[in-house]
């Protein structure tokens, strides 16, 4: 994902997450991935995309900035407690 490709909707962000999962785990995992990611907020979906980019050694500063801006108070509380 390049800097210009920051998803502008929750649907677009989830679609990218699902496509990444399918690329890694195979087409048989599409439905499970869709179910898992459909529970995310827009901020959490962007945060996951930003974290995946860092893990892949392709950090995207614009995506990270967009994720931080989109995270809600509830999202931040979830991230603090999720392990």
C-alpha angles and dihedrals in degrees: 000000000000126000093263092055101075106145111244098200137043089242092055093047092049091047090056092047091050092047090051091050092049091050089053103037105022138256092287088071096056096098094045091048091049091052092047096048096040088076092062125100120230091259093050092047092052090045090054091049091050092049092048090052091053091047089052090053089247103109115187112203093191092052091047090050092049091049093051090049093049097048112106128209088260091050091052091049090051092050092050092054100035114098 
